[in-house]
Amino acid sequence: MSSPTGQHKRVCIIGGGVSGLTSIKSCLEEGLRPVCFEQHDHVGGQWHFSENMETGRNDSLCRMFSAVVTNTSKKMTEFSDFPMPKDFPTFIPARKITSYIQDYAEHFDLKKYVQYGMRVDDVSKADDFSQSGQWKVTYTHVKEISHQKTEIFDCVMVCNGIFNEQNRPHYPGLEMFQGEVTHGGNYFHCDPYKDKNVLVVGSSFSAADIAVDLSRMAKNTYISTRRGFWIMPRLPDGQDPWDMTLFSRPLINWLPWALRTRAWGNVLKERFNYQKFDVNPHKRFLSQSLCITDELQNKLLYGQVKAKPSISKFTSSGVTFTDGTSIEDLDAVIFATGYRLKCAFIKDTQVLPENSAEMEMYKHIFPVNIKHQTLVCINYLRVLGSVLPTSELQARVAARVFSGNLKLPSASHMKRDVAEKKSEIINQWGNCTVPKEFVYFYYEELAQLLGVKPQTWKLLVTNPSLVKKLMFGPVTPAQYRLHGPHANFDVAAQSILDI
């Protein structure tokens, strides 16, 4: 059976989170026929917040807890053609980001393409894949597990994300510890830890957020880190958000990145004595863990959060650290140690290897070791920046390839690009289980491929105010809706001018 072209292509989208929603929209823009399978009864994925979420949190999912505020600012977080309401704060609390994503889905009428309560069990090549590029997708209704169904799709967009299996490190004696042991993904609020001694293990965003939240109710709050971490306030200069400053075109274009990161690191070390408070980062700025937080510095200063080194072993009632110090009366341990990327429904390791570090994907989207580029992974990377516009830009590229309106380079070119990209990532971050990117450079790569980079020269006479924002302001998602396929100039331009 030959694969149809253009508007007749059916696209299976696995997951109804942010990546799934942007994929539905991008498919519709390209005249494709999306079918989205979501195993829960709502869209939004990890960005869905509900007061009822505390019930049943002992699973392996990643979800927001009650005190979460976005690490990225409003203008850097919003979708390219759907500005956040003007009354939203600069950084967005959990409830508001949930409402924004729901509004996005309703505004573009995306929910009607979602089949709820559907778990995808298997994705494999169709029998005639070598000719058609099609896929067999087997799925089950979670409430009727005896009824399994298989359908053929022309394309597949894997949108289950990278936060789908909790990473819980093992330490000697942990099985003997009689206190509570849980993961950051199961944390909801600090009330259950009132007057308790709690240890948070980890060194990134969630570890800092949980430690700060715990300190409001816990008797003692500790945070254990192997290699320290950098602390970045949301408003480092007291005025502009960190991401709008770090990812502004003039500084990126005119100051070498290495010099810029060194300067940032020097400024942050001048403002906080990392060594005194036992969180001294082992690597240069932006080469290891970064905590976006406004409170952790003061919590460390006041002793409301106490930093500890790596764990040596647990006892039945406490923990010993590598520097010989210990906590004897520990009540709970929360592992804010991230997640493993797991895609259990794809069993063909040629498509996706079990070890995420071995995945080879062109632009972190297209697996290069299959004949037809009809299966993609959306948001299978970590970005220093916002996930929402990253998923959106990836989905736009993928859908345009599926429709035949964008041609990818040869297989040899893509494999060479993947090898070069892996080398760059190792040089910047070291060995990573999941690739990491800075949003500005990654956005520019995808925008170049898609043909949506802002054409500033065209606006010099007609809109000089917009040109000024483009040349001297931050690189916001809206810049990639000004020109090219599926542009929405008026909405995008106004969003940029509102900065």
C-alpha positions in Angstrom: 0.0 0.0 0.0 1.5 3.3 -1.0 1.6 6.2 1.4 -0.8 9.1 0.5 0.5 12.6 0.1 -0.4 16.0 1.5 -3.8 16.4 3.2 -4.6 12.7 3.1 -1.8 11.7 5.4 -2.9 10.5 8.9 -0.5 11.3 11.7 -0.5 9.5 15.0 0.5 11.8 17.9 1.4 10.0 21.1 0.7 12.3 24.1 -1.5 15.3 24.6 0.9 17.5 26.5 2.5 20.6 25.2 4.4 18.7 22.5 1.2 16.9 21.4 -0.8 20.0 21.2 1.7 21.9 19.2 2.0 18.9 16.9 -1.7 18.8 16.3 -1.7 22.5 15.4 1.3 22.1 13.1 -0.2 19.1 11.3 -3.4 21.1 10.7 -1.4 24.0 9.3 0.2 21.6 6.8 -3.1 20.0 5.8 -2.4 16.7 7.6 -4.9 14.6 9.6 -3.8 14.3 13.2 -5.0 11.7 15.7 -3.7 12.2 19.2 -3.7 9.4 21.8 -3.6 10.7 25.5 -3.8 8.2 28.3 -5.3 10.7 30.8 -8.6 12.6 30.8 -7.0 15.9 30.1 -4.4 17.7 27.9 -1.3 19.5 29.2 0.8 16.6 30.4 3.3 17.7 33.0 2.0 21.3 32.7 -1.4 20.3 33.9 -2.0 21.4 37.5 -5.0 20.5 39.6 -5.8 20.8 43.3 -6.7 17.1 43.2 -3.3 16.0 41.9 -2.1 15.0 45.4 -4.2 11.9 45.2 -2.4 9.1 43.4 1.0 10.8 43.2 2.9 7.7 43.9 3.5 6.9 40.2 6.4 7.7 38.0 5.0 10.7 36.2 6.4 14.2 36.3 4.0 16.9 37.4 4.0 20.4 38.9 3.7 20.9 42.7 1.6 23.7 44.2 4.4 26.3 44.6 5.9 25.9 41.2 6.6 29.1 39.2 8.1 29.0 35.7 11.8 29.4 35.5 11.5 31.2 32.2 9.8 34.6 31.7 6.4 35.3 30.1 7.6 36.6 26.7 10.2 33.8 26.4 7.7 31.1 27.4 4.6 31.9 25.3 3.8 30.2 22.0 4.8 32.2 18.9 1.3 33.1 17.8 -0.6 33.0 21.1 0.6 35.8 23.5 0.0 35.3 27.2 -2.5 37.7 28.7 -1.1 41.1 29.6 -2.2 40.7 33.2 0.0 37.6 33.6 3.0 38.1 35.9 6.5 38.1 34.5 7.0 34.5 35.8 4.0 32.2 35.7 2.6 30.2 38.7 1.4 26.7 38.1 -2.3 27.5 37.9 -1.9 30.2 35.3 0.4 28.2 33.0 -2.2 25.4 33.1 -5.0 27.8 32.1 -2.8 29.3 29.4 -2.2 25.9 27.8 -5.9 25.0 28.0 -6.8 28.4 26.4 -4.3 27.6 23.6 -5.9 24.2 22.9 -9.4 25.8 22.9 -8.4 28.8 20.8 -7.1 26.7 18.0 -9.8 24.0 18.5 -7.2 21.2 19.1 -9.0 19.1 21.7 -11.4 17.5 19.2 -8.4 15.7 17.7 -7.5 14.0 21.1 -8.7 10.6 22.1 -8.6 10.4 25.9 -7.9 7.4 28.0 -5.8 5.7 25.3 -2.5 4.1 26.1 -0.2 3.3 23.1 1.3 -0.1 23.6 3.4 -0.6 20.4 4.7 1.3 17.5 6.4 -0.7 14.7 7.1 -0.5 11.0 4.2 -1.5 8.8 4.8 -4.7 6.7 5.5 -2.6 3.6 7.5 0.1 5.5 10.3 0.0 3.0 8.0 1.2 0.3 5.3 3.2 2.2 7.1 4.5 5.3 3.9 3.7 7.3 3.6 2.5 10.9 1.5 0.1 12.9 0.2 1.6 16.1 -1.4 -0.6 18.7 -3.3 1.0 21.6 -5.6 0.2 24.4 -8.3 2.1 26.3 -7.1 2.3 29.9 -10.5 1.4 31.2 -11.1 -1.4 28.8 -7.8 -3.2 28.7 -9.2 -6.3 27.0 -10.0 -4.2 23.9 -6.8 -3.6 22.0 -6.7 -2.1 18.5 -4.1 -1.7 15.8 -4.2 1.0 13.1 -1.9 2.0 10.2 -0.6 5.6 10.2 1.4 7.4 7.6 3.5 9.3 10.2 4.1 9.2 13.9 5.0 12.0 16.3 6.3 10.7 19.6 5.3 13.4 22.2 5.6 11.5 25.5 8.5 13.7 26.6 11.7 13.0 28.5 10.2 13.0 32.0 8.5 9.6 32.0 10.5 7.4 34.3 11.8 8.6 37.7 15.6 8.3 38.2 16.2 7.0 41.7 19.9 6.5 42.5 20.9 3.7 44.8 23.1 4.3 47.9 24.5 1.8 50.4 22.0 1.2 53.2 19.1 2.9 51.5 16.9 -0.3 51.9 17.6 -0.1 55.7 16.4 3.5 56.1 13.1 3.5 57.9 12.0 7.0 57.0 10.0 8.1 54.0 11.8 7.8 50.6 10.1 9.4 47.6 10.9 11.2 44.4 10.5 14.9 43.5 7.8 14.0 41.0 5.6 12.8 43.9 6.0 16.0 45.9 3.0 18.3 46.1 3.4 20.7 49.0 5.3 21.1 52.3 2.5 20.5 54.8 3.1 16.8 55.3 6.7 17.6 56.3 5.9 20.0 59.2 8.5 19.8 62.0 10.4 17.0 60.2 14.0 16.7 59.2 14.1 16.3 55.4 16.9 15.7 52.9 16.6 16.7 49.3 19.0 15.0 46.9 19.7 16.9 43.6 21.2 20.0 42.2 18.9 21.4 39.6 15.6 23.4 39.3 13.3 21.0 41.1 15.8 20.3 43.9 16.1 24.0 44.7 12.3 24.6 44.4 11.5 21.7 46.7 14.1 22.6 49.3 12.9 26.2 49.4 9.3 25.1 49.8 10.1 22.5 52.5 11.9 25.1 54.5 8.6 26.9 55.3 7.3 23.9 57.3 10.2 21.4 58.0 12.2 21.5 61.2 15.4 21.1 59.2 15.9 21.1 55.4 19.1 19.8 53.8 20.1 19.6 50.2 22.8 17.2 49.0 24.7 17.8 45.8 27.7 16.0 44.3 29.1 18.9 42.3 27.5 22.1 43.6 25.4 24.3 41.4 25.1 27.8 40.0 22.3 30.0 41.3 20.6 32.4 38.9 18.0 34.8 40.3 15.0 35.3 38.0 15.8 39.0 37.9 19.6 39.1 38.2 19.9 42.9 37.8 16.6 43.6 39.6 14.9 44.6 36.4 15.1 42.3 33.4 14.4 38.5 33.4 17.5 36.4 33.2 16.5 34.7 29.9 15.7 38.0 28.2 19.2 39.2 29.1 21.1 36.1 28.4 19.4 35.5 25.0 19.4 39.0 23.5 20.7 39.4 19.9 23.3 42.1 20.5 25.2 40.4 23.2 25.0 37.0 21.4 26.1 38.5 18.1 28.7 40.9 19.3 30.3 39.2 22.3 31.8 35.7 22.0 29.8 33.1 23.9 32.8 31.9 25.9 33.5 35.4 27.1 29.9 36.0 27.9 29.4 32.9 30.0 32.7 33.7 31.8 31.4 37.2 32.6 28.1 35.9 33.9 29.9 33.4 36.1 32.1 36.1 37.6 29.1 38.3 38.3 27.2 35.4 40.0 30.3 34.5 42.2 30.7 38.1 43.2 27.1 38.2 44.4 27.1 34.9 46.4 29.8 33.1 48.3 29.3 29.6 46.9 32.3 28.1 48.7 31.2 29.3 52.1 27.8 27.7 51.8 29.2 24.4 50.4 27.6 24.6 46.9 30.6 25.7 44.9 30.1 24.6 41.3 32.8 22.3 39.9 32.4 23.5 36.3 32.1 26.9 34.6 28.8 28.7 34.2 26.4 26.9 31.9 28.5 23.7 31.8 26.7 22.1 34.8 23.6 22.4 37.0 21.9 25.8 37.1 19.2 26.6 39.7 16.8 29.4 38.7 15.7 30.6 42.1 15.0 33.8 44.0 15.0 32.3 47.5 17.6 29.6 47.9 20.5 32.1 48.5 18.7 33.6 51.5 17.6 30.2 52.7 21.2 29.1 52.8 22.3 32.4 54.4 19.7 32.1 57.2 20.4 28.4 57.7 16.9 27.4 56.7 18.4 25.2 54.1 21.7 23.5 54.8 23.9 22.2 52.0 25.6 18.8 52.2 28.0 17.0 49.9 27.3 13.7 48.2 25.9 10.8 50.2 28.1 8.0 51.4 25.6 5.7 53.0 22.2 5.5 54.8 21.5 4.0 58.2 18.2 2.9 59.6 17.6 6.4 61.0 19.9 8.7 59.1 22.6 9.4 56.5 26.3 9.8 56.3 28.0 12.1 53.7 31.3 11.9 52.0 32.9 14.5 54.2 32.2 12.4 57.3 29.3 14.4 58.6 25.9 12.8 59.2 22.3 13.4 60.1 21.1 11.0 62.8 17.4 11.7 63.0 16.3 12.0 59.4 12.6 11.6 58.7 12.4 11.8 54.9 14.5 11.7 51.7 13.3 13.3 48.5 15.2 12.4 45.4 15.0 15.4 43.0 17.3 13.5 40.7 15.5 13.8 37.4 14.1 11.3 35.0 15.2 8.7 32.5 14.0 8.9 28.9 11.9 5.9 28.2 9.9 5.0 25.1 8.6 1.5 26.0 6.2 1.3 23.0 9.0 1.4 20.4 10.9 -1.8 20.7 12.9 -1.6 17.5 16.3 -0.4 18.7 17.2 0.7 15.2 14.4 3.3 15.5 15.2 4.3 19.1 17.9 2.7 21.1 17.1 1.8 24.7 20.0 3.9 25.9 18.9 7.5 25.2 22.6 8.6 25.0 22.9 6.5 21.9 20.0 8.1 20.1 20.9 9.7 16.8 18.4 12.3 15.7 18.8 15.0 13.1 18.1 18.3 14.8 17.0 16.2 17.8 13.8 15.4 15.9 14.4 12.8 13.1 16.0 9.4 13.8 18.6 9.0 11.1 18.8 5.2 11.0 15.5 4.5 9.4 14.8 4.7 5.7 11.8 7.0 5.7 11.6 10.1 7.9 8.0 9.5 8.9 8.6 9.1 12.7 9.8 12.0 14.8 10.4 12.7 18.5 9.3 16.1 19.8 11.0 17.5 22.9 13.5 14.7 23.3 16.1 17.1 24.6 16.8 19.5 27.5 17.0 23.2 26.7 18.2 26.1 28.7 15.0 28.0 28.0 11.4 27.3 27.7 9.9 23.9 26.6 6.7 25.4 25.1 8.2 27.3 22.1 10.9 24.6 21.6 8.2 21.9 21.1 6.3 24.2 18.8 9.2 25.0 16.5 10.2 21.3 16.4 6.6 20.3 15.5 6.4 22.9 12.8 9.6 21.5 11.2 8.3 17.9 11.5 4.8 18.6 10.1 6.3 20.5 7.1 8.5 17.5 6.3 5.6 15.1 6.6 3.5 17.2 4.1 6.4 17.2 1.6 6.8 21.0 1.7 10.2 20.7 3.4 13.0 18.4 2.1 15.6 17.1 4.5 19.2 16.7 3.4 20.7 13.3 2.5 21.1 10.6 5.1 24.9 11.0 5.0 24.5 14.8 5.6 22.2 14.2 8.5 24.4 11.6 10.1 27.4 13.9 9.8 25.4 16.7 11.4 24.4 14.4 14.3 28.0 13.5 14.9 29.1 17.2 14.9 26.3 18.1 17.2 27.1 15.3 19.7 30.7 16.6 19.8 29.5 20.1 20.5 27.3 19.0 23.3 30.0 16.9 24.9 32.4 19.9 24.8 29.9 22.1 26.4 28.1 19.8 28.9 30.1 16.6 29.1 28.4 13.2 28.5 24.7 13.6 28.6 22.0 10.9 28.7 19.7 13.5 27.0 21.1 16.1 24.7 21.2 19.7 25.9 20.8 22.9 23.9 20.8 26.7 24.4 17.4 27.9 23.0 18.8 30.8 21.0 21.2 28.7 18.9 18.8 25.8 18.6 15.9 28.1 17.5 18.1 29.7 14.9 19.0 26.3 13.5 15.4 25.2 13.2 14.2 28.6 11.9 16.9 28.5 9.2 15.7 25.0 8.2 12.0 26.1 8.2 12.6 29.4 6.5 11.1 31.6 9.3 14.0 33.7 10.5 13.0 37.3 10.9 13.7 39.4 7.7 14.7 42.5 9.5 15.8 44.4 6.3 12.3 44.2 4.9 11.0 46.2 7.9 13.5 49.0 8.0 11.2 51.5 6.3 7.8 50.2 7.2 8.3 49.3 10.9 11.5 50.8 12.4 10.2 50.3 16.0 9.9 46.6 15.4 13.4 46.5 13.8 14.8 48.1 16.9 13.2 45.3 19.1 14.5 42.6 16.7 18.1 44.0 16.6 18.5 45.0 20.3 16.0 42.9 22.2 15.6 39.3 23.4 15.0 36.5 20.9 11.4 35.7 21.7 9.3 32.9 20.1 7.2 35.5 18.3 10.1 36.4 16.0 9.6 33.1 14.2 6.0 34.0 13.2 6.8 37.2 11.4 7.8 35.7 8.1 7.8 32.4 6.2 5.3 29.5 6.3 2.2 30.0 8.5 3.4 33.5 9.6 1.0 35.6 11.7 2.7 38.9 11.3 0.2 41.2 13.2 0.0 39.0 16.3 3.7 38.3 16.3 4.8 41.9 15.8 2.5 43.2 18.5 3.8 40.6 20.9 7.4 41.8 20.2 6.5 45.5 20.5 4.8 44.8 23.9 8.2 43.9 25.4 
